[in-house]
């Protein structure tokens, strides 16, 4: 069956998926009105309760980090500063860590191999965060480093000889 609304038709599967997604989050992801879709921004108190360890809480933490990473990237483009660079130095490796952790969970089998890979992932993530924070504090920073990479001009091959 297809549900009809004033704005169009939605298949049953889409509505079911949205309902499941909203129930996993524990609250609606957005408020649907006739005028627009208004996203709900999490408050600091909601973000601070993300360390309980349940799968739903971990899922929420991943979503918050994704949104915060996107905001930090926009912030770096609009207003580059040390605070934004530090947030990128933490958020990007954390986001990447969770992605690689999920890949390891799905594809690495064996108790010992899995443990070794997990430990290596934590070490790499920790070293990446420390290195990026050091780069921000003692060098040009992530934002300026990326700008400099974009501005590298290719040399004419005739100049090399």
HUSULPE-V66176 format. One record per residue. N is the residue number from 0. RES is the residue in one letter. PHI is phi in whole degrees, 0 to 359 (NA if undefined). PSI is psi in radians with two decimals (NA if undefined). Layout:
BEGIN
[[N/RES/PHI/PSI] [N/RES/PHI/PSI]]
END
This chain:
BEGIN
[[0/X/NA/2.61] [1/X/246/2.32] [2/X/270/2.26] [3/X/256/2.34] [4/X/233/3.06] [5/X/295/-0.50] [6/X/271/-0.15] [7/X/150/-2.92] [8/X/251/2.43] [9/X/235/2.29] [10/X/292/2.71] [11/X/300/-0.65] [12/X/296/-0.69] [13/X/295/-0.81] [14/X/296/-0.70] [15/X/297/-0.76] [16/X/297/-0.75] [17/X/296/-0.72] [18/X/296/-0.76] [19/X/298/-0.77] [20/X/298/-0.77] [21/X/294/-0.65] [22/X/289/-0.58] [23/X/295/-0.65] [24/X/287/-0.32] [25/X/85/-0.10] [26/X/199/2.80] [27/X/296/2.49] [28/X/281/-0.48] [29/X/206/2.77] [30/X/260/2.13] [31/X/272/2.12] [32/X/235/2.97] [33/X/289/-0.45] [34/X/280/-0.81] [35/X/195/3.02] [36/X/260/2.10] [37/X/253/1.99] [38/X/290/2.63] [39/X/260/2.11] [40/X/270/2.28] [41/X/291/2.54] [42/X/272/2.89] [43/X/298/-0.62] [44/X/294/-0.59] [45/X/290/-0.69] [46/X/291/-0.56] [47/X/289/-0.29] [48/X/266/0.41] [49/X/270/0.13] [50/X/257/0.30] [51/X/285/-0.41] [52/X/98/-0.10] [53/X/286/2.68] [54/X/301/-0.67] [55/X/294/-0.72] [56/X/295/-0.71] [57/X/296/-0.71] [58/X/300/-0.75] [59/X/297/-0.76] [60/X/300/-0.73] [61/X/299/-0.72] [62/X/293/-0.74] [63/X/297/-0.75] [64/X/296/-0.67] [65/X/298/-0.79] [66/X/294/-0.75] [67/X/296/-0.65] [68/X/297/-0.79] [69/X/300/-0.77] [70/X/297/-0.67] [71/X/293/-0.64] [72/X/294/-0.75] [73/X/297/-0.74] [74/X/298/-0.67] [75/X/295/-0.63] [76/X/286/-0.67] [77/X/277/-0.74] [78/X/215/1.38] [79/X/291/2.28] [80/X/202/3.02] [81/X/297/-0.67] [82/X/298/-0.74] [83/X/293/-0.74] [84/X/298/-0.71] [85/X/294/-0.69] [86/X/295/-0.68] [87/X/295/-0.64] [88/X/295/-0.41] [89/X/262/-0.79] [90/X/291/-0.77] [91/X/295/-0.84] [92/X/296/-0.61] [93/X/295/-0.78] [94/X/299/-0.77] [95/X/294/-0.71] [96/X/303/-0.84] [97/X/295/-0.63] [98/X/295/-0.82] [99/X/292/-0.62] [100/X/300/-0.68] [101/X/292/-0.67] [102/X/297/-0.76] [103/X/298/-0.73] [104/X/300/-0.69] [105/X/282/-0.60] [106/X/242/-0.20] [107/X/258/2.11] [108/X/245/2.72] [109/X/101/2.32] [110/X/296/-0.84] [111/X/292/-0.80] [112/X/298/-0.74] [113/X/298/-0.79] [114/X/297/-0.77] [115/X/299/-0.78] [116/X/296/-0.69] [117/X/296/-0.78] [118/X/297/-0.79] [119/X/300/-0.68] [120/X/296/-0.78] [121/X/297/-0.70] [122/X/296/-0.82] [123/X/297/-0.73] [124/X/296/-0.79] [125/X/299/-0.80] [126/X/296/-0.64] [127/X/296/-0.81] [128/X/297/-0.81] [129/X/298/-0.76] [130/X/296/-0.74] [131/X/292/-0.69] [132/X/296/-0.70] [133/X/297/-0.77] [134/X/300/-0.70] [135/X/294/-0.75] [136/X/282/-0.64] [137/X/246/0.02] [138/X/223/-2.60] [139/X/276/-0.30] [140/X/95/2.84] [141/X/297/-0.86] [142/X/299/-0.86] [143/X/292/-0.60] [144/X/298/-0.73] [145/X/292/-0.71] [146/X/300/-0.74] [147/X/295/-0.68] [148/X/297/-0.69] [149/X/293/-0.46] [150/X/267/0.11] [151/X/291/2.19] [152/X/263/2.48] [153/X/283/2.44] [154/X/278/2.61] [155/X/289/2.31] [156/X/304/-0.50] [157/X/292/-0.49] [158/X/289/-0.45] [159/X/287/-0.41] [160/X/262/NA]]
END
